[in-house]
Amino acid sequence: GNALGYIVGLTADQGASYYDNGTLSRVDLTGRDATSGLVSVDTTQFRTDRRATQSATIGGIANLAYRLGSTNEIALNTLFSHVTESEARTLDGVDNVLGEGTPVTDIVTGYTERTLTSAQLRGEHVAPRLGNLEVDWRANVARTLLDQPDLRQAAIRASEREDDDGTVTTAYSLVGTPPGPQRYFRDLDEQLASGALDLTLPLRAFGSGAQLKVGGLAERTDRGYNERFFFYELDRGVALGGTDGTALGAYLSPDNVGVVDTRTNSAGEITRYEFGHFLVDATRDQNQYDGQFDVGAAYGMAEVGLGRLRLIAGARFEASRLFVASQALAADDTPEDQRVTLDRRYTDVLPSLNVVLGLSDRMNLRAAATRTLARPTFREIAPVTTYDFTSDGALQGNPGLERTLITNLDLRWEWFNAPGQILAVSGYYKRLTNPIERVITDAENGATSYANVDQADVLGAEFEVRQRLALFGLGGVLGERLSLGANLSLTASSITISDRELEARRELNPNASDTRDLQGQSPYLLNANLTYDDALR
């Protein structure tokens, strides 16, 4: 018969976090002792880091499914999430770039809203008259919004001066480029639409579980990013009273901003306005961009069984286009009002082969060889320079980035020693061509960007376990329903570094290796979970 099912859920959450023991340090390598091999460094900046955040989340899901008989099902899944976060950060320390031992305090405050809305309509159908052909389709729409209405940043220098009578006074001034408090207003709007179709045909002539599967996908993502940037032109006649937020707030109070006084003639007419601090609009066209990413894909795969051996082989064809329009791509003689585009098109064939050997009814040995890819994100490739809160420096996209092609080899042994339980050991190897790394472009000021490196190799092992607590002596219902799981990954990586990086390394150490770890690759990852499962529910 027909059946209707639905799920409706609402979530609301508030949270806060704080730390006061962080450090931020920037150093220059200055040499290496030929005897001891120890590296000597020159600290350019050092800060102690305090950060507090407060967040609020509201969200919900509404899912509806309708089954028509035993061969058709249509479902609608919707999701909404809205997250707000306020943050404040203070970094106290010294900035030797401004002068040896110069005390500097950085103050950053910001508020961010993120909204995600998505909907998926999908269908699953079986056609008994066509050999039980399975037809699965889905259509998706999603929209992501980010609004950062007023990110504020200021750097305050403290300078001591001794008067003729021996009295020591401390003066405070704002530093930076430009030398004043800065305010950023940012918004992002990203919309996605996609559709996919999968056809699965059982191949009974080739044994149980044999099947042929083909399908396709079309997807488009549109993104618009806008930013406005202001800084304060300061009234040097107003004194800053300290390095904390209260002193900065008083310094930038309404009494000190804009028109603070007027001059009149004998008739009472205003002849001159006296200005205090005032805002300067320093928005750059280069920091606005529009992007579009299109991908069309088609695949085919076949699965056959040969006794205890199962083979799954297939390939996926992808044609993609990445388009970015930004004034930052312009040449020196390009008119200001003309948008310049970055247009990348790729076609890729991604083969896949999986072999599963059943060692017993509960034990398998799996081997796989696949080809995958990773594309640069809009943020990585768009030629936009923004202030990065986390690294306390500028972050610039790189329009010269290429996609990463990955060859994967995997081997896995797994034993389902009881229903819902598993013991598994895996080994994997990856060869990455043109992997993307985050790189430092200005060590003194903490500016970073993204760059491809020629090649990287990743080798690792993974250990997985999930067992009911009854195995460890816990009796009764809880012992059967509670499961403890853990997963440990151990990874080693290596890349061949660029000639420029190798030259810099060998200035300090003539014997420096021409390889190093892949930036951002963790050598280990451990997670554990406790799960309650009532099989009758």
DRENZADREN-308522 format. One line per 3 residues: number of its first residue (from 1); their letters; for each residue x, y, z of C-alpha. Coordinates in steps of 0.02 Angstrom, whole numbers, padded with zeros to 5 digits. Layout:
<recs>
NUM> A> X/Y/Z ~ ...
</recs>
This chain:
<recs>
1> GNA> 00000/00000/00000 ~ 00043/00183/00003 ~ 00127/00264/00152
4> LGY> 00170/00440/00207 ~ 00310/00482/00326 ~ 00380/00645/00392
7> IVG> 00510/00714/00511 ~ 00510/00890/00582 ~ 00646/00954/00697
10> LTA> 00699/01119/00774 ~ 00864/01160/00859 ~ 00923/01308/00960
13> DQG> 01089/01328/01045 ~ 01197/01458/01130 ~ 01381/01441/01169
16> ASY> 01532/01536/01229 ~ 01718/01502/01227 ~ 01872/01588/01295
19> YDN> 02059/01563/01302 ~ 02197/01673/01371 ~ 02353/01567/01348
22> GTL> 02380/01579/01160 ~ 02538/01641/01078 ~ 02574/01716/00908
25> SRV> 02754/01731/00854 ~ 02842/01775/00692 ~ 03026/01739/00670
28> DLT> 03160/01754/00536 ~ 03289/01617/00514 ~ 03457/01703/00522
31> GRD> 03581/01560/00516 ~ 03639/01391/00577 ~ 03785/01348/00689
34> ATS> 03906/01242/00587 ~ 03961/01141/00739 ~ 03801/01110/00835
37> GLV> 03681/01121/00689 ~ 03565/01231/00792 ~ 03462/01359/00698
40> SVD> 03469/01541/00755 ~ 03314/01649/00735 ~ 03269/01832/00751
43> TTQ> 03097/01862/00830 ~ 03010/01999/00734 ~ 02844/01992/00828
46> FRT> 02782/01905/00984 ~ 02608/01917/01061 ~ 02510/01834/01199
49> DRR> 02336/01795/01134 ~ 02166/01811/01220 ~ 02005/01774/01128
52> ATQ> 01822/01760/01176 ~ 01674/01709/01069 ~ 01488/01700/01096
55> SAT> 01376/01610/00972 ~ 01193/01572/00945 ~ 01118/01445/00825
58> IGG> 00942/01412/00766 ~ 00896/01282/00637 ~ 00772/01155/00580
61> IAN> 00734/01014/00461 ~ 00572/00960/00379 ~ 00573/00797/00281
64> LAY> 00426/00718/00191 ~ 00422/00550/00103 ~ 00281/00464/00009
67> RLG> 00285/00282/-00045 ~ 00173/00226/-00188 ~ 00159/00040/-00180
70> STN> 00319/-00059/-00165 ~ 00413/00014/-00313 ~ 00403/00203/-00300
73> EIA> 00454/00330/-00170 ~ 00465/00520/-00179 ~ 00542/00625/-00041
76> LNT> 00572/00808/-00001 ~ 00710/00855/00122 ~ 00734/01035/00182
79> LFS> 00858/01113/00300 ~ 00885/01285/00377 ~ 01026/01345/00488
82> HVT> 01067/01519/00552 ~ 01224/01548/00656 ~ 01283/01710/00735
85> ESE> 01450/01737/00820 ~ 01525/01885/00911 ~ 01710/01882/00946
88> ART> 01839/01989/01032 ~ 02027/01963/01028 ~ 02174/02050/01110
91> LDG> 02357/02016/01070 ~ 02489/02095/01185 ~ 02674/02090/01151
94> VDN> 02818/02168/01058 ~ 02842/02215/00876 ~ 03026/02227/00834
97> VLG> 02984/02283/00656 ~ 02927/02450/00729 ~ 03081/02460/00839
100> EGT> 03174/02344/00954 ~ 03062/02295/01100 ~ 02917/02408/01049
103> PVT> 02761/02361/01150 ~ 02607/02339/01040 ~ 02428/02285/01077
106> DIV> 02311/02225/00939 ~ 02123/02235/00970 ~ 02000/02147/00854
109> TGY> 01811/02137/00871 ~ 01687/02064/00749 ~ 01514/01996/00721
112> TER> 01469/01866/00590 ~ 01306/01791/00528 ~ 01299/01632/00424
115> TLT> 01140/01563/00347 ~ 01116/01399/00253 ~ 00955/01349/00167
118> SAQ> 00938/01192/00062 ~ 00805/01081/-00015 ~ 00816/00914/-00104
121> LRG> 00680/00827/-00202 ~ 00721/00646/-00242 ~ 00637/00492/-00311
124> EHV> 00672/00305/-00309 ~ 00582/00191/-00432 ~ 00591/00009/-00485
127> APR> 00528/-00053/-00654 ~ 00492/-00240/-00640 ~ 00450/-00254/-00825
130> LGN> 00623/-00188/-00870 ~ 00719/-00319/-00772 ~ 00695/-00228/-00606
133> LEV> 00783/-00074/-00671 ~ 00811/00051/-00529 ~ 00790/00235/-00569
136> DWR> 00852/00359/-00440 ~ 00846/00548/-00467 ~ 00873/00701/-00362
139> ANV> 00865/00890/-00380 ~ 00951/01006/-00257 ~ 00951/01191/-00222
142> ART> 01050/01277/-00084 ~ 01095/01453/-00033 ~ 01234/01508/00084
145> LLD> 01243/01686/00152 ~ 01382/01766/00253 ~ 01369/01939/00328
148> QPD> 01511/02020/00425 ~ 01445/02195/00454 ~ 01584/02278/00553
151> LRQ> 01749/02191/00586 ~ 01860/02314/00681 ~ 02048/02306/00702
154> AAI> 02171/02423/00786 ~ 02354/02412/00838 ~ 02413/02523/00982
157> RAS> 02595/02562/01020 ~ 02653/02614/01193 ~ 02804/02730/01203
160> ERE> 02889/02787/01362 ~ 02970/02959/01375 ~ 03073/03029/01517
163> DDD> 03051/03215/01553 ~ 03190/03332/01609 ~ 03139/03308/01791
166> GTV> 03154/03120/01776 ~ 02967/03087/01765 ~ 02926/02943/01650
169> TTA> 02766/02959/01549 ~ 02686/02837/01427 ~ 02611/02895/01265
172> YSL> 02497/02787/01157 ~ 02479/02795/00969 ~ 02395/02694/00833
175> VGT> 02504/02604/00707 ~ 02476/02500/00551 ~ 02447/02522/00366
178> PPG> 02351/02635/00357 ~ 02397/02701/00532 ~ 02227/02702/00611
181> PQR> 02083/02591/00667 ~ 02012/02491/00521 ~ 01835/02432/00487
184> YFR> 01782/02297/00364 ~ 01607/02261/00298 ~ 01591/02097/00201
187> DLD> 01451/01995/00127 ~ 01446/01835/00025 ~ 01302/01755/-00069
190> EQL> 01324/01581/-00143 ~ 01187/01484/-00233 ~ 01194/01304/-00293
193> ASG> 01079/01206/-00407 ~ 01107/01027/-00462 ~ 01020/00877/-00536
196> ALD> 01072/00694/-00547 ~ 01006/00533/-00620 ~ 01063/00354/-00581
199> LTL> 01008/00196/-00672 ~ 01046/00024/-00598 ~ 01010/-00137/-00693
202> PLR> 01033/-00306/-00606 ~ 01132/-00432/-00710 ~ 01064/-00597/-00647
205> AFG> 01152/-00694/-00783 ~ 01317/-00651/-00697 ~ 01265/-00709/-00524
208> SGA> 01189/-00634/-00368 ~ 01234/-00452/-00339 ~ 01295/-00420/-00517
211> QLK> 01236/-00254/-00586 ~ 01269/-00118/-00713 ~ 01254/00063/-00659
214> VGG> 01260/00225/-00760 ~ 01218/00402/-00716 ~ 01250/00586/-00737
217> LAE> 01255/00750/-00642 ~ 01244/00934/-00684 ~ 01285/01067/-00555
220> RTD> 01307/01255/-00551 ~ 01372/01364/-00410 ~ 01363/01554/-00416
223> RGY> 01451/01664/-00291 ~ 01458/01850/-00262 ~ 01579/01929/-00137
226> NER> 01582/02113/-00086 ~ 01688/02207/00038 ~ 01700/02386/00097
229> FFF> 01849/02449/00195 ~ 01865/02608/00299 ~ 02000/02679/00409
232> YEL> 02004/02828/00527 ~ 02101/02984/00483 ~ 02153/03034/00658
235> DRG> 02147/03200/00749 ~ 02320/03214/00823 ~ 02255/03334/00953
238> VAL> 02157/03196/01041 ~ 02257/03090/01163 ~ 02236/02902/01173
241> GGT> 02230/02848/01355 ~ 02283/02665/01351 ~ 02291/02501/01257
244> DGT> 02128/02420/01309 ~ 01959/02424/01227 ~ 01890/02551/01350
247> ALG> 02026/02677/01308 ~ 02003/02647/01122 ~ 01814/02667/01138
250> AYL> 01836/02834/01226 ~ 01962/02890/01094 ~ 01837/02853/00956
253> SPD> 01683/02916/01049 ~ 01556/03023/00952 ~ 01627/03178/01037
256> NVG> 01792/03150/00948 ~ 01726/03098/00776 ~ 01663/03207/00635
259> VVD> 01627/03391/00666 ~ 01683/03427/00844 ~ 01680/03619/00841
262> TRT> 01641/03769/00732 ~ 01709/03945/00709 ~ 01591/04092/00683
265> NSA> 01608/04273/00633 ~ 01538/04424/00725 ~ 01369/04395/00644
268> GEI> 01361/04219/00713 ~ 01385/04137/00545 ~ 01489/03979/00536
271> TRY> 01652/04013/00446 ~ 01746/03852/00481 ~ 01714/03677/00542
274> EFG> 01837/03590/00658 ~ 01852/03404/00624 ~ 01905/03268/00742
277> HFL> 01933/03091/00680 ~ 01843/03050/00519 ~ 01818/02894/00414
280> VDA> 01902/02873/00245 ~ 01825/02753/00120 ~ 01972/02647/00057
283> TRD> 01866/02514/-00028 ~ 01956/02435/-00175 ~ 01873/02365/-00331
286> QNQ> 02001/02225/-00323 ~ 01917/02155/-00168 ~ 01750/02121/-00253
289> YDG> 01723/01970/-00363 ~ 01590/01862/-00443 ~ 01619/01678/-00476
292> QFD> 01533/01534/-00563 ~ 01576/01349/-00559 ~ 01494/01225/-00677
295> VGA> 01521/01039/-00681 ~ 01444/00905/-00791 ~ 01481/00723/-00755
298> AYG> 01436/00552/-00822 ~ 01488/00383/-00757 ~ 01470/00199/-00787
301> MAE> 01515/00050/-00677 ~ 01489/-00136/-00671 ~ 01491/-00257/-00525
304> VGL> 01510/-00444/-00546 ~ 01539/-00589/-00427 ~ 01655/-00736/-00456
307> GRL> 01629/-00852/-00310 ~ 01699/-00762/-00157 ~ 01774/-00628/-00268
310> RLI> 01681/-00470/-00316 ~ 01744/-00346/-00446 ~ 01679/-00167/-00461
313> AGA> 01752/-00067/-00605 ~ 01701/00097/-00682 ~ 01749/00271/-00737
316> RFE> 01683/00447/-00716 ~ 01698/00584/-00846 ~ 01693/00765/-00785
319> ASR> 01691/00926/-00882 ~ 01708/01080/-00773 ~ 01724/01267/-00791
322> LFV> 01780/01392/-00658 ~ 01745/01575/-00698 ~ 01795/01724/-00589
325> ASQ> 01771/01908/-00632 ~ 01870/02037/-00534 ~ 01956/02203/-00563
328> ALA> 02107/02128/-00473 ~ 02145/02030/-00633 ~ 02162/02190/-00732
331> ADD> 02320/02255/-00812 ~ 02386/02429/-00773 ~ 02299/02505/-00924
334> TPE> 02130/02420/-00896 ~ 01988/02544/-00864 ~ 01928/02549/-00685
337> DQR> 01750/02502/-00732 ~ 01799/02348/-00833 ~ 01789/02178/-00752
340> VTL> 01924/02055/-00801 ~ 01893/01869/-00801 ~ 01981/01709/-00756
343> DRR> 01910/01563/-00857 ~ 01971/01385/-00824 ~ 01902/01233/-00913
346> YTD> 01949/01052/-00878 ~ 01899/00880/-00939 ~ 01948/00731/-00833
349> VLP> 01924/00543/-00840 ~ 01929/00464/-00667 ~ 01940/00272/-00671
352> SLN> 01902/00160/-00523 ~ 01934/-00024/-00483 ~ 01880/-00113/-00324
355> VVL> 01909/-00296/-00280 ~ 01825/-00380/-00131 ~ 01878/-00554/-00076
358> GLS> 01765/-00640/00049 ~ 01881/-00736/00166 ~ 01729/-00798/00261
361> DRM> 01547/-00750/00287 ~ 01603/-00611/00405 ~ 01777/-00568/00344
364> NLR> 01831/-00473/00188 ~ 01989/-00414/00106 ~ 01966/-00259/-00002
367> AAA> 02083/-00177/-00127 ~ 02050/-00020/-00227 ~ 02137/00090/-00355
370> TRT> 02052/00254/-00398 ~ 02085/00423/-00475 ~ 02008/00577/-00394
373> LAR> 02034/00765/-00397 ~ 02023/00918/-00286 ~ 01986/01090/-00357
376> PTF> 02036/01258/-00282 ~ 01895/01344/-00192 ~ 01832/01516/-00241
379> REI> 01923/01589/-00090 ~ 02087/01508/-00139 ~ 02085/01561/-00322
382> APV> 01995/01730/-00317 ~ 02126/01871/-00321 ~ 02060/01954/-00164
385> TTY> 02162/02014/-00016 ~ 02070/02016/00151 ~ 02115/02025/00334
388> DFT> 02120/01851/00410 ~ 02065/01852/00591 ~ 02149/01687/00635
391> SDG> 02325/01724/00572 ~ 02316/01912/00610 ~ 02377/01953/00435
394> ALQ> 02324/01976/00254 ~ 02260/01825/00156 ~ 02271/01835/-00034
397> GNP> 02197/01718/-00163 ~ 02302/01652/-00307 ~ 02222/01651/-00481
400> GLE> 02365/01543/-00544 ~ 02312/01389/-00446 ~ 02284/01224/-00535
403> RTL> 02174/01079/-00482 ~ 02251/00932/-00389 ~ 02247/00759/-00467
406> ITN> 02257/00613/-00345 ~ 02298/00430/-00373 ~ 02235/00321/-00229
409> LDL> 02284/00143/-00181 ~ 02194/00062/-00034 ~ 02200/-00108/00051
412> RWE> 02081/-00154/00193 ~ 02050/-00308/00301 ~ 01885/-00310/00396
415> WFN> 01803/-00433/00514 ~ 01620/-00415/00567 ~ 01640/-00526/00719
418> APG> 01458/-00495/00771 ~ 01311/-00394/00706 ~ 01351/-00209/00724
421> QIL> 01533/-00244/00770 ~ 01692/-00229/00669 ~ 01880/-00246/00678
424> AVS> 01974/-00173/00529 ~ 02151/-00129/00473 ~ 02185/-00024/00318
427> GYY> 02334/00039/00223 ~ 02331/00179/00094 ~ 02444/00272/-00025
430> KRL> 02407/00434/-00118 ~ 02506/00523/-00254 ~ 02452/00705/-00269
433> TNP> 02497/00807/-00422 ~ 02490/00997/-00395 ~ 02430/00992/-00214
436> IER> 02381/01162/-00141 ~ 02469/01230/00012 ~ 02451/01390/00112
439> VIT> 02614/01488/00102 ~ 02689/01640/00189 ~ 02718/01786/00071
442> DAE> 02770/01918/00199 ~ 02845/01849/00359 ~ 02856/02018/00447
445> NGA> 02672/02058/00428 ~ 02602/01881/00425 ~ 02532/01890/00247
448> TSY> 02488/01721/00170 ~ 02423/01651/00006 ~ 02401/01484/-00083
451> ANV> 02517/01394/-00203 ~ 02534/01229/-00294 ~ 02682/01116/-00263
454> DQA> 02734/00992/-00396 ~ 02700/00828/-00309 ~ 02664/00747/-00142
457> DVL> 02657/00569/-00076 ~ 02550/00514/00070 ~ 02568/00343/00153
460> GAE> 02465/00286/00301 ~ 02378/00154/00403 ~ 02208/00155/00486
463> FEV> 02141/00049/00630 ~ 01955/00039/00668 ~ 01859/-00050/00805
466> RQR> 01676/-00050/00859 ~ 01620/-00172/00994 ~ 01471/-00192/01108
469> LAL> 01510/-00162/01292 ~ 01444/-00335/01332 ~ 01613/-00396/01267
472> FGL> 01696/-00300/01409 ~ 01585/-00373/01546 ~ 01439/-00250/01550
475> GGV> 01283/-00355/01572 ~ 01100/-00329/01538 ~ 01016/-00221/01407
478> LGE> 01148/-00084/01414 ~ 01286/-00205/01372 ~ 01194/-00255/01212
481> RLS> 01144/-00081/01160 ~ 01299/00021/01200 ~ 01447/00010/01080
484> LGA> 01620/00084/01097 ~ 01708/00135/00937 ~ 01879/00205/00898
487> NLS> 01977/00250/00743 ~ 02164/00287/00730 ~ 02252/00349/00572
490> LTA> 02441/00362/00558 ~ 02504/00459/00408 ~ 02672/00505/00335
493> SSI> 02686/00630/00193 ~ 02823/00698/00082 ~ 02833/00832/-00052
496> TIS> 02973/00885/-00168 ~ 02998/01069/-00126 ~ 03022/01207/-00253
499> DRE> 03193/01269/-00308 ~ 03161/01435/-00221 ~ 03119/01354/-00055
502> LEA> 03265/01234/-00069 ~ 03384/01379/-00102 ~ 03322/01469/00054
505> RRE> 03339/01312/00159 ~ 03515/01276/00099 ~ 03572/01452/00140
508> LNP> 03551/01398/00320 ~ 03596/01215/00300 ~ 03692/01159/00145
511> NAS> 03635/00980/00179 ~ 03450/01020/00191 ~ 03337/00888/00113
514> DTR> 03242/00928/-00046 ~ 03084/00852/00031 ~ 02973/00894/00180
517> DLQ> 02803/00851/00252 ~ 02647/00910/00160 ~ 02588/01071/00242
520> GQS> 02429/01042/00343 ~ 02442/00852/00344 ~ 02423/00786/00522
523> PYL> 02536/00636/00565 ~ 02395/00555/00664 ~ 02209/00568/00693
526> LNA> 02117/00484/00837 ~ 01932/00486/00875 ~ 01818/00384/00987
529> NLT> 01631/00370/01010 ~ 01502/00289/01123 ~ 01342/00238/01032
532> YDD> 01173/00182/01099 ~ 01071/00078/00976 ~ 00903/-00003/01009
535> ALR> 00878/-00125/00865 ~ 00692/-00137/00902 ~ 00662/00049/00878
</recs>
